[in-house]
Amino acid sequence: MPTPSPDERARWHRQSSELDRLLDLDPTAQRERLAAIAQDEPALAADLSELLAAAGSNDGLLDTGLGVLAQQALAQAEPAPSSEIGEQVGHWRIVRPLGRGGMGEVFLAERHDGGFMQQAALKRLKRGMDSEEILQRFVQERRILAGLSHPNIARLLDGGVDADGRPYFVMEFVEGTPITDWTRTHNLPLRGRVALMRKVCDTVAHAQRQLVVHRDLKPSNILVDSGGEPRLLDFGIAKLLGDAQDAHETRTGLRVLSPAYAAPEQIHGEAISTATDVHALGVVLYELLTGLLPYPRNRALTTGSVVSAEYDSLVRPSQALRRLDAAELTQCWGTSPADAARLSRLVAGDLDRIVLTALRPEPERRYPSAAALGADLGAFLDGRPISARPDSSGYRLRKFMLRHRIGTAATALALIALIAGFGTALWQARIAREQANEANLQRVLAEQHLERAEAQALRAEETKRFVVSLLKSGNPELSRSGAQTTAVDLIRYAAAQVDALDDAPDTRAELQVAIGNSLIALGAAEEGWTRMDAGIAELRTLGEDAWPALADALHYSAMHDTARGRLAAALAASEESLALFDRLGPRADLALGRIATLTTLAKNAQFRGDLPASQQLYERILAERRQLLGTDDSRLAVDWNNLGATAIRRDRYTDAERAYSEASRLLALDPQAPESRQAWLHLGRAAALLGLGRYDHAEAAALQALETAERTLHSDHTIVASVRLLLARLYRYSQRLDEAAAMAERARSIHAAAGATQLGWAEAQLGLILLAQERNAEALAVLTDAEQHFASLSNREEADYFLTAAALAFARLREGQDDALAALDTALEELVQRHPEPGNALAETLGLRADAAALLGHDDLPRWRERQLAALVALLGPEHPRSLAAKQHL
């Protein structure tokens, strides 16, 4: 293709510059300016009139970017060179052109290698587009794609320089439909559209976590594939945060963006942030809900006042729906006009607020990231309060009562009583403390008065402890009433009273920790951590008298850090807590707090993959608690439960069954024990029975655990996910694969919403099921996520991680990736090196290696089958159902 001439380049710059200027004018001023141009340059005026007409339409012409529009017109005037068809670029052969832009061209390409064929999209620079600026942008796109690994982002496969010295890269070829078209043609209902958009937000959030801002999000860059999964494309103008500002960002005529979806700061040439992508996502969401764009394509964004006025006049999505005529409504939703009012009611309120917050003209007033926007979409789907709505007590209370109708009254009364008595309790404490101090210091009061003051102080202290205890009872895992006692709004109301305790810093600090602990457990994690950190910081300033409270607070912090996978921070807090307990000496009133800290240390060791150390700690804890409480105290049930869980992880199923039986016996001795704890014990016993091969008994125990957990907690609790995951394994071993997949999918969604450490294993289990169903592409995507989540939420030293890595390699092998067998062998070698004891992960990994040998037709298949069987027999015995099934393959 010939290089654009200097005259053509000058015409392009002139045209683009004038177009920018015209778009900033009102219609009358535009006509006057065009008339003036036409007097001297009639051809330019004609071109600009055509471009302005396109800008005012909804055909998306300008959405390719102002800076490349004229170059595209020049490029499209030339036919695609037939010589390019069949051209070899690196390992790839060009099949046909897919599209051309201002600086690059994209082709469908094929690669034939070792008996398999792969199709991909090959993008390279056009001839002549070799300026420093364009080369920099092209190389940056390749660098950005190389740093992203997500199943919903088109993957970078290859790259290099062709025979003419032009850089190119090859990426996954995605066949799909723009998200707005896909939702229309599939008549996707409201919840489905919101759920789909939430997936898009999660995908953009992945890029943002790698410090990448896309900057050109629009429906044509968000395709939905045949499986209904959104796929994010085109990082051609993406920016790595922290990089120096690109020269092309603000130069007139070289603004590479899509005006209909661009944020005000993009058009003004101001600083770009993650909130920039949020604005584009808000536009796409508005379009999904209404079939319309929130602003006209020739929007005038020149000053802050214009921006604010434009936003203030924005039609809410719910109002826009009511204004659609019959044809427009059918086009967008495939529904009857009579349903417009119903749709409007569903969108009004939370969805309106979400969209309007995303579209805020000021970046600092939008959602700060795609993850935050996605979280609010998830809250809408779950019926939880959204963060974008002002925190009015009436709004949150309505949400709370809708979700937990039963038990609301009891919780409200309890916390209202707390609030009512709070001031009195603190007043009594302060008066008592002053009286006691005065008595001690001045020695002028009678002994009787001193005793009375000390008694009053003791009563006040007990009242304070009651308040702390009542706040702790908001944790649904500890409360006997389960999730029905959730009352975030009322706890926040109590927290407001705590902030005013200037005269009682010790009380304020303890209550800050207690409130933070409850808020974290109730799902308000960010707010909870703020409270807890403030309480811990204040306790550190109060001297030795605050050490017991500080030790407890550090334990709570470590407990929550362990749950969210921050193992190093949890370990440091636990060790500091234990050091404080040791300095305080062997006090009976502190013994249980010290044991709790040891328990969190044991869990930390467990999550780090050091199972022997974890078991030693649990055995030490059991011995200390027995010495303190006696052999038959119901509080020992938790220690037996922990020992059972460790035995399961070490594949010692007989020991596990004994531990869970003892835990059940002890828990039955406590009539006040929360019934939700029984769900854990049923789950543990089911896992032990599954390991022992007693499948029918295991299923019965697991279903009992599921019923108890869903009844006493809620259907989205992580305990429920753990039970469903166990059932998924059981059904996989029993070849009930459809039931297994359904259980694993649900477990994955729960763990994903909670950000739990078990997410990686949930995805690994689902991936193994999908492999058994030969749903290879889906398995590859899920197992890729699993491998990533083991790194971010759990630990890569666990045996289950190496099984996950092996399963991912096997999925890649099935998809024809030539380096996959070596990756599988590496995972197996590392597993044997780090976990030499016989275990389930080893047996399953050997099974995958044998399946790989069978797939490839290798002669060593019998050897791998024998190793798999030997591992199963060593682990489970020769008569276990899994051992018998393995024998059939010999």
Secondary structure, 3 states (H helix, E strand, C coil): CCCCCHHHHHHHHHHHHHHHHHHCCCHHHHHHHHHHHHHHCHHHHHHHHHHHHHHHCCCCHHHHCHHHHHHHHHHHCCCCCHHHCCCEECCEEEEEEEEECCCEEEEEEEEEECCEEEEEEEEEECCCCCCHHHHHHHHHHHHHHHCCCCCCECCEEEEEECCCCCEEEEEECCCCEEHHHHHHHCCCCHHHHHHHHHHHHHHHHHHHHCCEECCCCCHHHEEECCCCCEEECCCCCCEECCCCCCCCCCCCCCCCCCCCCCCHHHHCCCCCCHHHHHHHHHHHHHHHHHCCCCCCCCCCCCCHHHHHHHHHCCCCHHHHHHHCCHHHHHHHHCCCHHHHHHHHHHHCCHHHHHHHHHCCCCHHHCCCCHHHHHHHHHHHHHCCCCCCCCCCHHHHHHHHHHHCCCCHHHHHHHHHHHHHHHHHHHHHHHHHHHHHHHHHHHCCCCHHHHHHHHHHHHHHHHHHHHHHHHHHCCCCCCCCCHHHHCCHHHHHHHHHHHCCCCCCHHHHHHHHHHHHHHHHHCCCHHHHHHHHHHHHHHHHCCCHHHHHHHHHHHHHHHHHHHHCCCHHHHHHHHHHHHHHHHHHCCCHHHHHHHHHHHHHHHHHHHHCCCHHHHHHHHHHHHHHHHHHHCCCCHHHHHHHHHHHHHHHHCCCHHHHHHHHHHHHHHHCCCCCCCCHHHHHHHHHHHHHHHHCCCHHHHHHHHHHHHHHHHHHCCCCCHHHHHHHHHHHHHHHHCCCHHHHHHHHHHHHHHHHHHCCCCHHHHHHHHHHHHHHCCCHHHHHHHHHHHHHHHHHHCCCCCHHHHHHHHHHHHHHHHCCCCCHHHHHHHHHHHHHHHCCCCCHHHHHHHHHHHHHHHHHCCCCHHHHHHHHHHHHHHHHCCCCHHHHHHHCCC
